[in-house]
Amino acid sequence: MKTVDDYLAKAPKEKQATLKKLRQTIKVAAPKASESLSYGIVGYKLQRKSVIFFGYWKSHYAIYGLGSGVTKVHAPDLKNYLQSKGTIQFPADKPLPYALLTKLVKARVAEIEKAGDRAGHGSKLVGKESASEG
């Protein structure tokens, strides 16, 4: 697999619509983020920092890389989902909480942009991803 489209196409048919909607949700919430395949899953970066990654498994969808700052702030919203260090799992047999995912991604983008502003980079600096990554 070389592209995100390849990754989505290889997903089981019953997961493809959910994955496509998740992809679109992330793109809308983080429009300046670059998209790539990394570690065999879909990832988004902004200013060379991870915004979010997502993958699918037999019984769940998972998101990774939001950072502890975002997950701590949104802990009450996440209490019904299985979590381990850096991972949040959503059951495959239930609809994904797209509004919550939007809120999480936007919070992570704001965190990255705020850190970039403090470092003197401003929010216009966007890390360039290699097209051959993945």
C-alpha positions as a printed NumPy array, in Angstrom:
array([[  0.   ,   0.   ,   0.   ],
       [  1.346,   3.361,  -0.985],
       [ -1.555,   5.792,  -0.581],
       [ -4.422,   6.51 ,   1.784],
       [ -6.802,   5.626,  -1.044],
       [ -5.117,   2.183,  -1.263],
       [ -5.505,   1.739,   2.497],
       [ -9.208,   2.578,   2.372],
       [ -9.799,   0.387,  -0.691],
       [ -8.248,  -2.62 ,   1.07 ],
       [-10.477,  -2.211,   4.12 ],
       [-13.402,  -4.613,   4.473],
       [-16.427,  -3.34 ,   2.525],
       [-18.476,  -2.861,   5.698],
       [-15.827,  -0.475,   7.102],
       [-15.145,   1.627,   4.003],
       [-17.979,   4.156,   4.388],
       [-17.062,   4.796,   8.031],
       [-13.373,   5.191,   7.181],
       [-14.124,   7.583,   4.322],
       [-16.343,   9.684,   6.585],
       [-13.65 ,   9.666,   9.29 ],
       [-11.072,  10.807,   6.722],
       [-13.346,  13.627,   5.561],
       [-14.113,  14.647,   9.165],
       [-10.399,  14.979,   9.899],
       [ -9.705,  16.89 ,   6.676],
       [-12.44 ,  19.413,   7.498],
       [-11.245,  19.807,  11.107],
       [ -7.566,  20.111,  10.082],
       [ -7.591,  21.512,   6.535],
       [ -3.899,  22.522,   6.568],
       [ -2.668,  19.129,   7.759],
       [ -0.819,  16.853,   5.366],
       [ -2.052,  13.293,   4.948],
       [  0.077,  10.183,   4.536],
       [  0.386,   6.52 ,   5.348],
       [  2.715,   5.957,   8.262],
       [  3.238,   2.814,  10.32 ],
       [  0.606,   1.128,   8.15 ],
       [ -2.155,   3.534,   9.18 ],
       [ -3.414,   6.94 ,   8.049],
       [ -1.72 ,   9.949,   9.605],
       [ -2.073,  13.723,   9.551],
       [  0.663,  16.195,  10.408],
       [  0.777,  19.944,  10.831],
       [  4.007,  21.887,  11.276],
       [  5.813,  18.52 ,  11.354],
       [  3.824,  17.444,  14.4  ],
       [  1.305,  14.621,  14.544],
       [ -2.307,  15.737,  14.592],
       [ -3.975,  12.311,  14.537],
       [ -3.596,   8.827,  13.093],
       [ -6.365,   6.316,  12.493],
       [ -6.671,   2.647,  11.724],
       [ -9.208,  -0.126,  11.64 ],
       [ -9.186,  -3.551,  13.261],
       [-11.608,  -6.453,  13.31 ],
       [-13.681,  -5.208,  16.248],
       [-12.833,  -1.509,  16.473],
       [-11.534,   1.665,  14.887],
       [ -8.675,   3.39 ,  16.673],
       [ -7.195,   6.858,  16.769],
       [ -3.672,   7.634,  17.89 ],
       [ -1.333,  10.532,  18.478],
       [ -3.641,  13.23 ,  19.838],
       [ -1.369,  13.821,  22.787],
       [ -2.094,  13.703,  26.484],
       [ -3.019,  17.391,  26.655],
       [ -5.997,  16.914,  24.351],
       [ -7.111,  13.618,  25.867],
       [ -6.921,  14.997,  29.426],
       [ -9.005,  18.065,  28.566],
       [-11.606,  15.872,  26.85 ],
       [-11.479,  13.001,  29.353],
       [-15.184,  13.303,  30.275],
       [-16.136,  12.917,  26.594],
       [-13.838,   9.907,  26.218],
       [-14.799,   7.993,  29.374],
       [-17.004,   5.505,  27.478],
       [-14.215,   4.44 ,  25.121],
       [-11.394,   1.992,  25.708],
       [ -8.106,   3.877,  26.04 ],
       [ -4.501,   2.952,  26.477],
       [ -1.415,   5.132,  26.195],
       [ -1.891,   7.2  ,  23.051],
       [ -4.804,   5.11 ,  21.725],
       [ -8.569,   5.52 ,  21.808],
       [-10.726,   2.66 ,  20.522],
       [-14.241,   2.967,  19.124],
       [-16.345,  -0.187,  18.71 ],
       [-16.818,  -1.18 ,  15.064],
       [-20.455,  -2.107,  15.66 ],
       [-21.452,   1.439,  16.712],
       [-21.413,   4.721,  14.768],
       [-18.279,   6.804,  15.264],
       [-18.771,   9.987,  17.319],
       [-17.897,  12.371,  14.469],
       [-18.734,  15.532,  16.429],
       [-16.383,  14.418,  19.223],
       [-13.677,  13.513,  16.705],
       [-13.994,  16.956,  15.127],
       [-13.63 ,  18.568,  18.557],
       [-10.542,  16.455,  19.36 ],
       [ -8.823,  17.192,  16.043],
       [ -9.537,  20.917,  16.291],
       [ -8.155,  20.937,  19.835],
       [ -4.969,  19.2  ,  18.666],
       [ -4.57 ,  21.648,  15.758],
       [ -4.981,  24.583,  18.163],
       [ -2.382,  23.052,  20.495],
       [  0.121,  22.673,  17.621],
       [ -0.513,  26.18 ,  16.294],
       [ -0.183,  27.692,  19.773],
       [  3.151,  25.904,  20.283],
       [  4.284,  27.097,  16.84 ],
       [  3.347,  30.678,  17.663],
       [  5.339,  30.493,  20.908],
       [  8.333,  29.17 ,  18.989],
       [  8.084,  32.09 ,  16.574],
       [  7.017,  29.958,  13.629],
       [  3.499,  31.309,  13.279],
       [  0.575,  29.195,  12.105],
       [  1.445,  29.463,   8.421],
       [  4.403,  27.076,   8.586],
       [  3.234,  23.658,   7.476],
       [  5.554,  20.663,   7.46 ],
       [  6.102,  19.154,   4.025],
       [  5.576,  15.422,   3.784],
       [  7.418,  13.127,   1.451],
       [  5.163,  11.687,  -1.23 ],
       [  7.005,   8.378,  -0.956],
       [  6.455,   8.017,   2.794],
       [  4.667,   4.884,   3.957]])
